[in-house]
Amino acid sequence: MSPMRVVSVFELRELPLEEAMKKLDEADWVLDEDSLFYPADLYREFIPANNWRNLPKREKTASHPKRPRNYYRRVRP
């Protein structure tokens, strides 16, 4: 059994985008700021290509997606 290769979100934020992507290629899992594990392949989709350093921290993670448009809409039977 091979060891789990984990990279932290905090490590990724300190790196330039290209280096962060290389680190994600080497890792199996990403440890989020809420101590949740995500598959590294899935996490790559949540990293925005532009404004990598300028976005607020909560928008960079899979555990904090933006609220959907129909959040307050009720479904009537």
N, CA, C and O of each residue as an XYZ file, in Angstrom:
308
protein
N       0.843     -1.176      0.000
C       0.000      0.000      0.000
C       0.891      1.242      0.000
O       1.779      1.378      0.841
N       0.648      2.131     -0.934
C       1.478      3.340     -1.036
C       0.960      4.422     -0.090
O      -0.230      4.460      0.222
N       1.847      5.293      0.360
C       1.420      6.365      1.272
C       0.560      7.399      0.543
O       0.661      7.576     -0.671
N      -0.276      8.064      1.311
C      -1.115      9.125      0.760
C      -0.270     10.364      0.518
O       0.444     10.816      1.413
N      -0.346     10.908     -0.672
C       0.380     12.143     -0.984
C      -0.606     13.297     -0.884
O      -1.523     13.421     -1.696
N      -0.403     14.141      0.126
C      -1.334     15.228      0.436
C      -0.613     16.561      0.316
O       0.542     16.694      0.719
N      -1.305     17.542     -0.242
C      -0.792     18.904     -0.303
C      -1.838     19.813      0.345
O      -3.041     19.601      0.191
N      -1.370     20.811      1.059
C      -2.258     21.737      1.754
C      -2.621     22.913      0.855
O      -1.837     23.321     -0.002
N      -3.806     23.444      1.059
C      -4.247     24.627      0.319
C      -3.325     25.804      0.613
O      -3.052     26.620     -0.267
N      -2.857     25.888      1.825
C      -1.992     27.002      2.212
C      -0.659     26.949      1.470
O      -0.097     27.989      1.126
N      -0.151     25.744      1.223
C       1.074     25.604      0.424
C       0.833     26.052     -1.010
O       1.670     26.731     -1.605
N      -0.306     25.673     -1.557
C      -0.610     26.007     -2.949
C      -0.754     27.506     -3.159
O      -0.353     28.030     -4.198
N      -1.320     28.196     -2.186
C      -1.529     29.640     -2.332
C      -0.233     30.430     -2.341
O      -0.175     31.522     -2.906
N       0.794     29.896     -1.727
C       2.079     30.600     -1.684
C       2.857     30.451     -2.983
O       3.813     31.191     -3.215
N       2.466     29.510     -3.831
C       3.209     29.224     -5.060
C       2.601     29.940     -6.259
O       1.413     30.263     -6.261
N       3.425     30.189     -7.282
C       2.860     30.655     -8.553
C       1.977     29.565     -9.155
O       2.084     28.396     -8.783
N       1.119     29.946    -10.069
C       0.127     29.019    -10.613
C       0.757     27.782    -11.237
O       0.267     26.672    -11.030
N       1.836     27.954    -11.998
C       2.463     26.811    -12.669
C       3.020     25.815    -11.664
O       2.863     24.605    -11.828
N       3.671     26.325    -10.623
C       4.228     25.431     -9.599
C       3.120     24.758     -8.796
O       3.254     23.599     -8.403
N       2.038     25.472     -8.553
C       0.915     24.880     -7.826
C       0.304     23.735     -8.626
O      -0.074     22.710     -8.059
N       0.207     23.907     -9.939
C      -0.334     22.837    -10.780
C       0.590     21.621    -10.795
O       0.113     20.486    -10.805
N       1.903     21.845    -10.798
C       2.849     20.727    -10.738
C       2.705     19.971     -9.420
O       2.743     18.741     -9.385
N       2.539     20.729     -8.341
C       2.388     20.108     -7.031
C       1.089     19.289     -6.969
O       1.044     18.227     -6.349
N       0.045     19.796     -7.616
C      -1.214     19.046     -7.660
C      -1.076     17.769     -8.481
O      -1.715     16.763     -8.175
N      -0.247     17.802     -9.520
C      -0.014     16.597    -10.318
C       0.650     15.503     -9.492
O       0.380     14.318     -9.692
N       1.513     15.897     -8.570
C       2.230     14.934     -7.731
C       1.374     14.412     -6.583
O       1.611     13.312     -6.084
N       0.383     15.189     -6.162
C      -0.416     14.838     -4.985
C      -1.633     14.003     -5.374
O      -2.117     14.060     -6.504
N      -2.109     13.228     -4.403
C      -3.344     12.464     -4.572
C      -4.534     13.204     -3.966
O      -5.653     13.126     -4.471
N      -4.271     13.922     -2.874
C      -5.327     14.608     -2.133
C      -4.918     16.038     -1.823
O      -3.732     16.363     -1.764
N      -5.929     16.893     -1.625
C      -5.717     18.279     -1.203
C      -6.421     18.459      0.131
O      -7.592     18.110      0.279
N      -5.699     19.007      1.101
C      -6.267     19.296      2.416
C      -6.752     20.731      2.411
O      -5.961     21.659      2.243
N      -8.055     20.918      2.596
C      -8.685     22.225      2.529
C      -8.507     22.971      3.847
O      -8.025     22.409      4.830
N      -8.900     24.244      3.856
C      -8.774     25.048      5.066
C      -9.745     24.608      6.154
O      -9.581     24.990      7.313
N     -10.750     23.815      5.805
C     -11.681     23.270      6.790
C     -11.323     21.841      7.181
O     -12.147     21.126      7.751
N     -10.105     21.427      6.878
C      -9.597     20.083      7.167
C     -10.391     18.996      6.447
O     -10.606     17.911      6.986
N     -10.816     19.294      5.241
C     -11.499     18.317      4.398
C     -10.555     17.886      3.292
O      -9.773     18.689      2.783
N     -10.629     16.618      2.922
C      -9.792     16.093      1.849
C     -10.580     16.057      0.545
O     -11.739     15.643      0.516
N      -9.936     16.497     -0.529
C     -10.514     16.452     -1.869
C      -9.524     15.770     -2.794
O      -8.316     15.942     -2.631
N     -10.006     15.000     -3.764
C      -9.086     14.436     -4.756
C      -8.393     15.566     -5.516
O      -9.028     16.554     -5.882
N      -7.113     15.419     -5.748
C      -6.339     16.482     -6.401
C      -6.839     16.756     -7.813
O      -6.815     17.901     -8.264
N      -7.290     15.721     -8.517
C      -7.809     15.924     -9.871
C      -9.053     16.802     -9.860
O      -9.218     17.667    -10.719
N      -9.918     16.578     -8.894
C     -11.125     17.383     -8.776
C     -10.794     18.810     -8.356
O     -11.428     19.759     -8.819
N      -9.824     18.962     -7.500
C      -9.476     20.287     -6.982
C      -8.897     21.191     -8.064
O      -9.033     22.412     -7.987
N      -8.260     20.613     -9.060
C      -7.691     21.414    -10.156
C      -8.760     22.235    -10.863
O      -8.477     23.328    -11.354
N      -9.982     21.724    -10.918
C     -11.065     22.437    -11.591
C     -11.488     23.695    -10.844
O     -12.089     24.590    -11.439
N     -11.188     23.777     -9.561
C     -11.624     24.914     -8.759
C     -10.579     26.013     -8.660
O     -10.838     27.060     -8.067
N      -9.415     25.790     -9.226
C      -8.385     26.822     -9.195
C      -8.584     27.736    -10.389
O      -8.448     27.294    -11.530
N      -8.900     28.989    -10.156
C      -9.068     29.908    -11.285
C      -7.726     30.221    -11.923
O      -6.737     30.424    -11.219
N      -7.683     30.261    -13.232
C      -6.424     30.488    -13.942
C      -5.941     31.926    -13.806
O      -4.738     32.166    -13.697
N      -6.856     32.879    -13.811
C      -6.430     34.267    -13.627
C      -6.842     34.721    -12.227
O      -7.713     34.115    -11.602
N      -6.232     35.758    -11.755
C      -6.477     36.287    -10.404
C      -6.225     35.239     -9.323
O      -6.953     35.172     -8.333
N      -5.213     34.438     -9.514
C      -4.882     33.355     -8.586
C      -4.628     33.882     -7.185
O      -5.067     33.273     -6.210
N      -3.936     34.989     -7.070
C      -3.610     35.521     -5.748
C      -4.589     36.585     -5.272
O      -4.611     36.894     -4.081
N      -5.394     37.152     -6.155
C      -6.241     38.279     -5.785
C      -7.620     37.891     -5.281
O      -8.319     38.733     -4.718
N      -8.034     36.648     -5.465
C      -9.355     36.245     -5.009
C      -9.367     36.046     -3.496
O      -8.351     35.664     -2.917
N     -10.503     36.298     -2.853
C     -10.608     35.983     -1.423
C     -10.404     34.488     -1.203
O     -10.673     33.684     -2.095
N      -9.941     34.124     -0.042
C      -9.590     32.731      0.227
C     -10.777     31.789      0.075
O     -10.614     30.679     -0.433
N     -11.934     32.192      0.491
C     -13.093     31.306      0.464
C     -13.524     30.943     -0.951
O     -14.124     29.886     -1.149
N     -13.239     31.783     -1.941
C     -13.655     31.487     -3.307
C     -12.714     30.520     -4.003
O     -13.009     30.069     -5.109
N     -11.594     30.193     -3.388
C     -10.616     29.330     -4.033
C     -10.837     27.856     -3.741
O     -10.160     27.009     -4.323
N     -11.759     27.533     -2.860
C     -11.865     26.150     -2.428
C     -13.164     25.509     -2.865
O     -14.157     26.187     -3.129
N     -13.141     24.211     -2.936
C     -14.327     23.456     -3.329
C     -15.356     23.413     -2.215
O     -16.540     23.201     -2.478
N     -14.929     23.610     -0.975
C     -15.868     23.510      0.135
C     -16.698     24.771      0.314
O     -17.643     24.774      1.102
N     -16.367     25.843     -0.400
C     -17.115     27.092     -0.279
C     -17.539     27.603     -1.649
O     -17.064     28.647     -2.097
N     -18.427     26.877     -2.314
C     -18.876     27.373     -3.615
C     -19.758     28.597     -3.440
O     -20.287     28.842     -2.356
N     -19.914     29.355     -4.497
C     -20.798     30.511     -4.432
C     -22.236     30.033     -4.296
O     -22.594     28.950     -4.759
N     -23.047     30.855     -3.657
C     -24.448     30.518     -3.463
C     -25.162     30.532     -4.819
O     -25.005     31.487     -5.580
N     -25.938     29.499     -5.134
C     -26.633     29.479     -6.427
C     -27.693     30.574     -6.513
O     -28.164     31.087     -5.498
N     -28.053     30.916     -7.741
C     -29.030     31.982     -7.959
C     -30.368     31.692     -7.313
O     -30.982     32.587     -6.733
N     -30.819     30.480     -7.402
C     -32.147     30.129     -6.896
C     -32.092     29.622     -5.456
O     -32.867     28.743     -5.082
N     -31.205     30.155     -4.666
C     -31.032     29.702     -3.286
C     -32.307     29.918     -2.471
O     -32.702     29.052     -1.690
N     -32.948     31.073     -2.653
C     -34.130     31.394     -1.860
C     -35.439     31.004     -2.548
O     -36.513     31.191     -1.976
N     -35.366     30.477     -3.737
C     -36.569     30.098     -4.471
C     -37.133     28.809     -3.891
O     -36.399     27.847     -3.663
N     -38.416     28.796     -3.661
C     -39.066     27.604     -3.130
C     -39.660     26.791     -4.266
O     -40.131     27.336     -5.264
N     -39.630     25.504     -4.098
C     -40.236     24.613     -5.085
C     -41.644     24.303     -4.620
O     -41.851     23.802     -3.514
N     -42.607     24.604     -5.472
C     -44.007     24.351     -5.111
C     -44.458     23.028     -5.716
O     -44.117     22.712     -6.856
N     -45.224     22.256     -4.952
C     -45.692     20.956     -5.471
C     -46.753     21.103     -6.547
O     -47.240     20.103     -7.075
